[in-house]
Amino acid sequence: MQECVSIETIYGKGEASSHQLRTVRFGLNLRYNPASSLWAVLRRNHHRFCCRNIPRMSFRELRNFTEMMRALGYPRLISVQNFSTPNFTLVAEILIWLIKRYEPHMDIPTDVDTESDRVFFIKAVAQFMATKAHIKLNMKHLYQADGYAVKELLKITSVLYNAMKTKQMAFGEIVEEDNNKFKFDLGSRISDLKSARQLASEVTSKGASLYDLLGKEVELREMRTAAIARPLEVNETEKALRAAIKEVLESVEKTKDMLRNVGSDVTSLDAKIEKKKQELERNRKRLQTLQSVRPAFMDEYEKIEEDLQKTYVIYVEKFRNLSFLEAQLDEHHRLEQERFEEAENNMRMMQHKLREEEKDMMRSSLKDEDSDMDVPEDDGSDSDIEESRPSKPRPTRNSIMAGSGARFIGTMQGDSDETEDSEIDVDEDDEEDEEGEEEEESKDLEDDSLEDPVSKVAHTSRGPVRPPLLEESDNDF
């Protein structure tokens, strides 16, 4: 026989709390005896025994929650042990205080006496935090009012605590800026002026758009309330669900077909791969066979290759010789050109020098002639004068000037007409000889361009200088 022992029986009706009003069933046939030691032990350890299955949270989270509430200014002192057992009254008080701290003008029902009131209160709190603070709360955990409720309360307190901390940090920065406002240079902030102006314009535009949207809030609120209050049509919902299920089934069938096609593709690809492997193996064997067999034209190819190598060596040698000879020929032409130019320059200088000497000789001969023509007056005849004039040696036709050819030079004494004719003939012969000498000199320069120019100069100036021809005068007769 099993006997049910009530907690009220152990602690008494006044001592049993709300969470202790549960029945503990023992598998022992015991009767209540306050003097029994077993009942004393049961009463001493009842709290631990009853709270063994109550969900708990870490001590660190409980400590953080109590510290945050103390920092936020909660008037009541919260202990870590307050949430060891379900305490809905404390949780409701904390939630009301947090909501008032978050939104002072928010009206939340504070009646939590009945079960329906508690459920309505939890729903109102969860809806407010979801719409205003975008914080999603677990209503089941909040209703338990135990350690799991602290986790949900931490979501709200952490937001408020971070906001307070940020405000304190901002206030501290403002104080520090006020203290150091004369210690920093405004030049470093000039670069942020453009971004500040842009942000100011964006704030203005955003504020105007927000004002317009808030002006439509009355109409939108009615529409939203009507949409929320409208009951869902079961037929339309079933129809939409059937359509969604049908689409999902169709997609599943398509996926299965694709999987089957993939399987067939894999099979065909495996067959193709196997076929390619066999073909590759046959080609490898054929390649090995071809590499092992020596071609029939290989001997001829090697012979032609050797001949080509020898021919290439000969070609390279001849090409180098040709290049060397062309370079030597260019050098020889250059030297010949330099010698020819040097010989021409020497000839020009020598000709100029000879002309100067010839002019000097002509001047000296003219002076001598003038001195000979100055004869003292005498009563004698012309024959006496002619006899008294000293006779000049008459050059022969065999007299040769070096490099000039034969010339005939007459005298001033012409006794007859034959003498005059002979002198005219001699002058013509002299002119022809001069032209022949010039042609021979030009030919000698072209043929003997490589000879020493000094020898040419010596050859040119070997004979005596030709005396100037004297014109006949009637004073001789």
Buried (B, 14 or more C-beta within 10 A) or exposed (E): EEEEBBBBEBBEEEEBEEBBEEEBEEEEEBEEEEEEEEBEEBBEEBEEEBBEEBEBBEEEBBEBBBEBBEBBEBEEEBEEEBBBBBBBEBBBBBBBBBBEBBEEEEEBEEEBEEEEBBEBBBEBBBEBBEEEBEBEBBBEBBBBBBBBBBBBBBBBBBBBBEEBEEEEEEEEEEEEEEEEEEEEEEEEEEEEEEEEEEEEEEEEEEEEEEEEEEEEEEEEEEEEEEEEEEEEEEEEEEEEEEEEEEEEEEEEEEEEEEEEEEEEEEEEEEEEEEEEEEEEEEEEEEEEEEEEEEEEEEEEEEEEEEEEEEEEEEEEEEEEEEEEEEEEEEEEEEEEEEBBEEBEEBBEEBEEEBEEEBEEBBEEBEEEBEEEEEEEEEEEEEEEEBEEEEEEEEBEEEEEBEBBBBBBBBBBBBEEEEBEEBBEEBBEBBEEBBEEBEEEBEEBBEEBBEBEBEEBBEBBBEEEBBBBBEEBEEEBE
